[in-house]
């Protein structure tokens, strides 16, 4: 990234250019990203190609004001953090599904970030409803966050408290939210191109929940969340108050994308694979 691209990205997420790559700044950038860049899978249902290349990701997220799923969001965020002076490693993870089963290899992309103070953090702005702030990578006790109570722990046959997800490789970590395993993290650094097959599978396979449903979601300024799933607009306030509204017309849907998520669309996306199991 060049200097103008960094400035444009920071403007996109409503953040100023930091003086140093500190832990405090990382927390601020993480939350700013979650509030402004939605987790969304609209490209899959609009017939748009998903390309895991730096320039293409920056064009989508920064120039076109869109969001994306984990490969795009964490891929772009990692590029920004590296440009700001952080040491960034891309890590592969497999997501826990039904009955504790793990998903495909390269199922998820997360970030290990080292700050100028030498602290290591697990940053993840691409897992939907997850922690608002980075998690301490080396801490094994519970970590309290506005998004829940998290633990990062060594993976093992019974590490998740539900029979585990199969044999774990040395150094693998399980990330838990409110006692439930979310994903198994591999500590070996990867490059963005390693995730191309995972992105292709999730955007084409009838077994992927991304092809079976529409989602566009972000953290709100009060710490809650707003989500548009097809025509259903769901809101959760910071105090836990919930609301659901069905949008009746295409115009209402397009207005919600524009006003609630900053996304300008020419047409309402339609679910690509209606026969898949969400």
C-alpha positions in Angstrom: 0.0 0.0 0.0 1.2 3.5 -0.8 0.6 6.5 1.5 -2.5 7.7 -0.3 -4.0 4.2 -0.1 -3.3 4.1 3.6 -5.0 7.5 4.1 -8.0 6.5 2.0 -8.4 3.2 4.0 -8.2 5.1 7.3 -10.7 7.6 6.1 -13.0 4.7 5.1 -13.0 3.4 8.7 -13.1 6.9 10.3 -9.7 6.7 11.9 -6.7 9.0 11.9 -3.1 8.0 11.0 -1.4 6.7 14.1 2.0 7.8 15.2 3.1 4.4 16.3 1.8 0.8 15.9 0.7 0.4 19.5 -1.7 -2.0 21.2 -4.1 0.9 22.0 -4.2 2.0 18.4 -4.8 -1.6 17.2 -7.8 -1.8 19.5 -9.2 1.4 18.1 -8.6 0.4 14.5 -10.2 -3.0 15.1 -13.4 -1.5 16.5 -13.5 1.2 13.8 -13.3 -1.5 11.1 -16.1 -3.5 12.6 -18.4 -0.4 12.8 -17.8 0.7 9.2 -16.9 -2.2 7.0 -19.7 -4.8 7.0 -19.4 -8.5 7.0 -21.3 -9.4 3.9 -21.5 -12.1 1.2 -23.3 -10.1 -1.5 -20.8 -10.7 -4.2 -21.6 -14.4 -4.2 -25.3 -13.6 -5.0 -24.6 -10.7 -7.4 -22.3 -12.8 -9.6 -19.2 -10.8 -8.7 -15.8 -12.4 -8.8 -13.9 -12.6 -5.5 -10.2 -12.1 -6.1 -7.8 -12.3 -3.2 -5.3 -9.8 -4.4 -4.3 -6.6 -2.5 -5.4 -4.1 -5.2 -8.7 -5.8 -5.8 -9.5 -5.9 -2.1 -8.6 -2.3 -1.6 -10.8 -1.3 -4.6 -13.7 -3.2 -3.2 -13.5 -2.1 0.4 -12.1 1.4 0.1 -13.0 2.7 -3.3 -16.4 1.0 -3.7 -17.4 1.2 0.0 -18.2 -2.5 0.2 -17.6 -5.2 2.8 -16.8 -8.9 2.4 -16.2 -12.1 4.2 -13.2 -13.2 6.2 -10.7 -13.6 3.4 -11.4 -10.1 2.1 -11.9 -8.3 5.4 -8.9 -9.7 7.3 -6.8 -9.8 4.1 -7.3 -6.1 3.6 -7.1 -5.2 7.3 -3.8 -7.1 7.6 -2.4 -5.1 4.6 -3.4 -1.9 6.3 -1.8 -2.9 9.6 1.4 -3.9 7.9 1.6 -0.6 6.2 1.2 1.1 9.5 4.2 -0.7 11.0 2.6 -3.7 12.7 4.1 -7.2 12.2 1.3 -9.2 10.7 0.9 -12.9 10.1 -2.0 -14.5 8.2 -3.3 -17.6 10.0 -5.6 -20.3 8.7 -8.4 -21.7 10.8 -11.1 -24.3 10.5 -14.6 -23.3 11.8 -16.5 -25.5 14.2 -19.9 -26.5 12.8 -22.7 -28.8 13.9 -21.8 -31.4 16.6 -18.3 -30.0 16.9 -17.2 -30.9 13.4 -14.5 -28.8 11.8 -14.8 -27.2 8.4 -12.5 -27.4 5.4 -8.8 -26.4 5.5 -8.4 -22.7 5.0 -12.0 -22.3 6.2 -11.2 -19.0 7.8 -8.5 -16.3 7.8 -7.4 -14.5 11.0 -4.5 -12.3 11.9 -1.7 -12.5 14.4 -0.5 -9.0 15.0 2.6 -7.8 17.0 2.7 -4.3 18.2 5.7 -1.9 18.9 5.5 -3.0 22.6 6.1 -6.6 21.6 2.5 -7.7 22.4 0.9 -10.4 20.2 -2.8 -10.1 19.4 -5.4 -12.2 17.6 -7.2 -9.7 15.3 -10.3 -10.8 13.5 -12.7 -8.3 11.7 -14.1 -11.1 9.5 -16.0 -13.6 11.6 -19.4 -11.9 11.9 -20.5 -11.5 15.5 -17.2 -11.9 17.2 -15.0 -9.9 19.6 -15.1 -6.1 19.2 -11.4 -5.9 20.2 -8.4 -8.1 19.4 -7.8 -11.0 21.8 -4.5 -11.5 23.6 -2.8 -14.2 21.6 -0.8 -15.6 24.5 -3.4 -15.3 27.3 -5.1 -18.6 28.2 -7.5 -17.2 30.8 -11.0 -15.8 29.9 -11.0 -12.5 28.1 -14.0 -10.3 28.6 -15.1 -8.3 25.6 -18.3 -6.4 24.6 -19.0 -9.3 22.2 -18.8 -12.0 24.9 -16.3 -13.9 27.0 -13.5 -15.4 25.0 -10.7 -17.9 25.5 -7.7 -18.8 23.4 -6.5 -22.3 24.5 -4.4 -25.1 23.3 -6.3 -27.5 21.1 -6.6 -31.2 22.0 -9.0 -34.1 21.8 -11.2 -32.6 24.5 -10.1 -29.0 24.4 -13.4 -27.7 23.3 -15.4 -29.5 26.0 -17.4 -31.3 23.3 -15.1 -34.1 22.1 -12.9 -31.7 20.3 -12.8 -31.5 16.5 -10.4 -34.3 15.8 -6.7 -34.6 16.4 -5.0 -31.3 16.7 -1.5 -30.5 15.3 1.2 -29.2 17.7 0.5 -25.6 18.5 -3.0 -25.4 17.3 -5.4 -23.2 19.3 -9.1 -23.3 19.9 -10.9 -19.9 20.1 -14.0 -20.1 22.3 -16.8 -17.6 22.7 -19.0 -17.9 25.8 -17.7 -21.4 26.3 -18.5 -22.5 22.7 -15.7 -23.3 20.3 -15.7 -21.0 17.3 -12.6 -22.1 15.3 -9.4 -24.0 15.5 -6.4 -21.8 14.6 -3.1 -23.0 13.0 -0.1 -21.0 14.2 1.8 -21.4 10.9 2.0 -18.1 8.8 0.3 -18.2 5.4 0.1 -15.9 2.4 -3.1 -14.5 1.0 -3.0 -16.8 -2.1 -3.2 -19.8 0.2 -6.8 -19.0 0.9 -8.0 -18.9 -2.7 -9.3 -22.4 -2.7 -11.3 -21.8 0.5 -12.8 -18.6 -0.9 -13.7 -20.5 -4.1 -15.4 -23.3 -2.1 -17.3 -21.0 0.1 -18.6 -18.9 -2.8 -19.6 -21.9 -5.0 -20.3 -25.0 -3.0 -23.9 -26.0 -2.2 -22.5 -27.2 1.2 -21.4 -23.7 2.1 -23.8 -21.6 4.2 -22.6 -18.5 2.2 -24.2 -19.7 -1.0 -27.5 -20.5 0.8 -28.3 -17.2 2.4 -27.6 -13.4 2.3 -26.0 -11.5 5.1 -24.8 -8.0 5.6 -23.9 -7.1 9.2 -21.8 -4.6 11.3 -21.3 -3.5 14.8 -23.2 -0.3 15.7 -21.9 2.7 17.5 -23.6 1.7 20.8 -22.0 -1.7 20.8 -24.9 -3.5 19.3 -25.3 -5.0 15.8 -27.4 -4.5 12.7 -27.9 -7.3 10.2 -29.8 -7.5 6.9 -30.5 -11.0 5.8 -32.4 -10.9 2.6 -35.4 -8.7 3.5 -35.2 -9.2 7.2 -33.6 -6.3 9.1 -32.5 -7.2 12.6 -31.1 -4.8 15.2 -29.6 -5.5 18.6 -29.0 -2.5 20.8 -26.1 -2.2 23.2 -28.4 -2.9 26.1 -29.6 -6.2 24.4 -32.9 -4.9 23.1 -33.8 -6.6 19.9 -35.9 -5.7 16.9 -36.9 -7.3 13.6 -38.5 -5.7 10.6 -39.5 -7.3 7.2 -38.7 -5.0 4.3 -41.5 -5.2 1.8 -40.1 -3.7 -1.4 -36.9 -3.7 -3.4 -36.6 0.0 -2.8 -36.7 -0.5 1.0 -34.0 -3.1 0.7 -31.7 -0.9 -1.4 -32.3 2.0 0.9 -31.3 -0.1 3.9 -28.1 -1.2 2.3 -27.3 2.4 1.5 -28.3 4.1 4.7 -27.4 1.4 7.2 -24.3 -0.1 5.6 -23.1 2.5 3.1 -23.5 0.1 0.2 -24.8 1.3 -3.1 -26.4 -1.5 -5.2 -28.0 -1.3 -8.6 -30.3 -4.3 -7.8 -31.4 -6.4 -4.9 -29.2 -9.6 -4.6 -31.1 -12.9 -4.8 -29.9 -16.0 -3.1 -27.8 -17.9 -5.6 -28.3 -21.5 -4.3 -31.8 -21.8 -2.8 -31.5 -25.6 -2.7 -28.5 -25.6 -0.2 -28.8 -26.1 3.5 -28.2 -22.8 5.3 
